[in-house]
């Protein structure tokens, strides 16, 4: 159930937001990285999008989810995603509030 919830939250949460604020400043590097990772058309593009991303559980989770989407038959991609099933309350909260974080951030984005 948790795996399905995490996958659903990750996939439904990442709508395409513009990547700059009205004044041109980057207001939320993590959100921008998550959007770039989810929009990546290939594993290579996803890895490139992740290079400048902040380090953290949510970035790892979204990258693993996207890799599994792009390569559903890959045991490595599946294992990586399964290893990111939330193992504590902090990770569970991060996964479950991913959509709320993106919605809140969208107020500052065009």
C-alpha positions in Angstrom: 0.0 0.0 0.0 2.8 2.4 0.8 4.5 1.8 -2.5 1.3 2.5 -4.4 0.7 5.7 -2.3 4.2 6.9 -2.8 4.0 6.3 -6.6 0.6 7.9 -6.8 1.7 11.0 -4.9 4.9 11.4 -6.9 3.2 11.0 -10.3 0.2 13.2 -9.5 2.1 15.9 -7.7 4.5 16.9 -10.4 2.7 19.1 -12.7 4.7 21.2 -15.1 5.5 24.5 -13.4 7.6 27.3 -15.0 11.1 27.3 -13.7 11.5 30.9 -12.6 9.7 33.4 -10.4 8.1 36.6 -11.8 11.3 38.5 -11.1 13.5 35.8 -12.8 14.9 34.4 -9.5 15.0 30.8 -8.8 12.7 30.5 -5.7 12.7 26.8 -5.2 15.6 24.7 -6.5 14.1 21.4 -5.2 10.8 21.9 -6.9 12.4 22.9 -10.1 14.7 19.8 -10.0 11.7 17.6 -9.3 9.8 19.0 -12.3 12.8 18.6 -14.6 13.4 15.0 -13.4 9.7 14.1 -14.0 9.6 15.7 -17.4 12.8 13.9 -18.6 12.2 11.8 -21.6 15.0 9.3 -20.9 17.2 8.0 -18.1 20.1 10.1 -19.4 18.0 13.3 -19.3 16.7 12.4 -15.8 20.3 11.9 -14.6 21.3 15.3 -16.1 18.3 17.0 -14.5 19.3 15.5 -11.1 22.9 16.8 -11.3 22.2 20.3 -9.9 19.4 19.2 -7.6 19.6 19.6 -3.9 20.4 16.4 -2.0 17.5 14.9 -0.2 14.9 12.2 0.2 12.3 13.7 -2.1 14.7 14.2 -5.0 15.9 10.6 -4.6 12.3 9.3 -4.4 11.2 11.2 -7.5 14.3 10.2 -9.5 13.8 6.6 -8.6 10.2 6.7 -9.5 10.9 8.3 -12.9 13.7 5.8 -13.6 11.1 3.0 -12.9 8.6 4.7 -15.2 11.2 4.9 -18.0 12.4 1.3 -17.4 9.6 -0.7 -15.8 11.4 -4.0 -16.6 14.6 -3.0 -14.9 15.3 -4.9 -11.6 17.8 -2.2 -10.7 15.2 0.6 -11.1 12.6 -1.4 -9.1 15.1 -2.2 -6.3 16.1 1.5 -6.1 12.4 2.6 -5.8 11.6 -0.1 -3.2 14.6 0.9 -1.1 13.0 4.4 -0.9 9.7 3.2 0.7 9.5 5.5 3.7 11.2 3.9 6.7 10.5 6.6 9.3 8.0 9.4 10.0 10.1 12.0 8.4 10.3 10.2 5.1 6.6 9.3 5.3 5.7 12.9 5.8 8.0 14.0 2.9 6.4 11.5 0.5 2.8 12.3 1.6 3.2 16.1 1.5 5.0 16.2 -1.8 1.9 17.5 -3.6 1.2 20.1 -0.9 4.8 21.4 -1.2 4.5 21.8 -4.9 1.1 23.5 -4.6 2.4 26.0 -2.1 5.5 26.7 -4.2 3.4 27.3 -7.3 2.2 30.6 -5.7 5.6 32.1 -6.4 6.0 30.6 -9.8 4.5 32.0 -13.0 
